[in-house]
């Protein structure tokens, strides 16, 4: 196991499929237009240091924002800077990750997820990203140690997801993990298309289940159906749009795919106990009443710096 560092500036592009599949690859992207392609069968950890990064797997594009981290192992993943951004990606084939020593029992399997990156996790990633830490390494012990710390730290941040994992069907940990990946694939597609009404047959095909089986398995794990999850996401976005934009109620209802404004208003009030107009007024009143004593302080996870080595 070796480690290779790459810098992607401006409109440069890097396809990891053309590089050795026996190494860990660390890519740093900055500027506008930088692109990175992580191939199928690889596991990647992407941290956005500043700006917004667009990710795309299949036909499901989404964005991650500054100080957020994305773990991905469900298909190829394309990174694109459409605006100035600064980010790091640590990627390697699943077979390379499997070489990292494990503590028994062997249930430490990563789960695709996005989290806000704290100081400990950021420090672990930056340690691997610094070339000087591995420049004179004669063997792979230091690389394995760094990757083991990264994997174990990520697993600690997945505790909530692991609770769901235990509810998945399957006799072995790997079978339950495969079930979890199928359900998260559906959940991810819903998140990426929160403004659209997805067809149940399409969602079931993504998970390779029949529609009735998908509903049953999804409810067993997450205590709600895929459509209940989609409705909850839409209404949460409706709350955010009512409180943070100047769009009219009719425009919000249309943007979120509600059939009529009345249908939107009924769903909003039933969920939040107030109308969208009342929520907007309450938000404005709370902002006016608050008088911050300072302009804010820099959080620990906001101090993410790379030392050039």
C-alpha positions, 0 to 999 in steps of 0.5 A, spaced: 500 500 500 502 506 497 500 513 497 499 518 492 498 526 492 495 530 487 493 537 486 487 539 481 487 547 480 483 551 475 479 547 470 484 541 470 481 534 471 483 527 474 480 520 473 483 516 478 481 510 474 487 511 470 492 511 476 494 505 480 489 501 484 494 499 489 495 505 492 491 511 496 490 517 493 489 524 496 487 529 491 486 537 493 482 541 488 481 548 488 479 554 484 473 554 479 472 548 474 477 542 477 474 535 476 475 529 479 472 522 478 472 516 483 471 510 479 466 504 481 468 500 486 472 505 490 471 508 497 472 516 498 472 521 503 471 528 501 472 534 505 470 541 503 474 546 506 471 552 503 466 554 498 461 549 495 462 542 491 458 539 486 458 531 487 454 527 482 453 519 482 449 516 476 443 521 475 443 524 482 447 531 483 447 534 490 452 539 493 456 539 500 458 545 503 464 548 507 466 544 513 462 538 511 464 531 509 461 526 504 463 518 505 461 515 498 462 507 496 456 506 492 458 507 485 462 512 481 463 519 484 464 525 480 467 532 483 466 538 480 467 546 482 462 550 479 464 556 483 471 557 487 472 552 492 477 548 496 476 541 498 480 534 499 478 527 497 482 521 500 480 515 495 482 508 494 479 501 491 475 497 496 480 492 496 485 497 499 481 499 504 480 491 506 487 491 507 487 496 513 487 492 520 480 491 523 479 490 531 474 484 532 469 483 530 469 484 523 463 489 523 466 495 522 463 497 515 463 504 512 456 507 510 455 512 505 453 519 509 454 526 510 456 529 516 459 536 519 466 535 520 469 536 527 476 538 529 478 531 530 476 528 524 479 534 520 485 533 523 485 526 521 484 527 514 489 533 514 494 528 517 493 524 511 493 530 506 500 532 508 505 529 503 511 530 508 508 525 513 509 520 508 515 522 504 520 518 507 516 512 509 519 506 507 514 501 508 506 501 508 505 501 516 505 509 517 500 509 511 496 503 514 496 507 521 493 513 518 488 510 514 486 506 520 485 512 524 481 515 519 476 509 518 475 508 525 474 515 526 468 515 521 465 509 524 465 513 530 461 518 527 456 513 524 453 511 530 446 513 528 446 510 522 449 503 525 443 503 529 439 503 523 444 498 520 442 493 526 434 493 524 436 491 517 435 484 514 440 479 513 444 473 517 451 476 517 453 483 518 455 484 510 448 482 508 445 487 513 450 492 510 448 490 503 441 491 505 442 498 508 446 500 502 440 499 498 435 503 502 440 509 502 440 509 495 433 510 495 433 515 500 439 519 497 435 519 490 429 522 494 434 527 497 437 529 490 430 530 487 426 533 493 422 538 488 419 532 484 414 526 485 418 520 484 415 514 481 415 508 486 417 503 481 423 507 479 425 507 487 424 500 487 428 499 481 434 503 484 434 498 490 432 492 486 426 490 490 419 490 488 415 496 490 411 492 496 417 489 499 421 496 498 415 499 502 415 494 508 423 494 508 424 501 508 419 502 514 422 496 518 428 500 518 426 507 518 419 507 521 416 511 515 415 509 508 419 512 502 414 517 500 413 519 508 420 521 508 420 525 501 414 529 504 417 530 510 423 533 506 419 537 502 415 540 508 422 542 511 424 545 505 418 549 505 419 552 512 426 554 510 423 557 504 418 561 508 423 563 513 429 565 508 426 567 502 421 573 499 418 568 495 410 568 495 406 562 498 404 560 491 411 560 488 413 556 494 408 551 493 409 551 485 417 550 486 416 544 491 411 541 486 404 541 490 398 541 486 395 547 489 396 552 494 391 550 498 394 543 498 400 546 500 397 550 506 393 544 509 400 540 509 404 546 512 399 547 518 398 540 519 405 539 520 408 545 523 401 548 527 402 555 523 401 557 516 407 559 512 405 566 513 405 566 520 412 562 520 415 568 516 413 573 521 415 569 527 422 568 524 422 576 522 420 578 529 425 573 532 431 576 528 429 583 530 428 581 537 435 578 537 441 583 538 448 579 538 453 582 542 458 580 537 459 578 529 460 571 531 466 567 533 470 562 529 468 555 531 474 549 531 472 546 525 472 553 521 480 553 522 481 548 517 488 549 514 493 545 510 501 546 511 504 546 505 510 541 506 
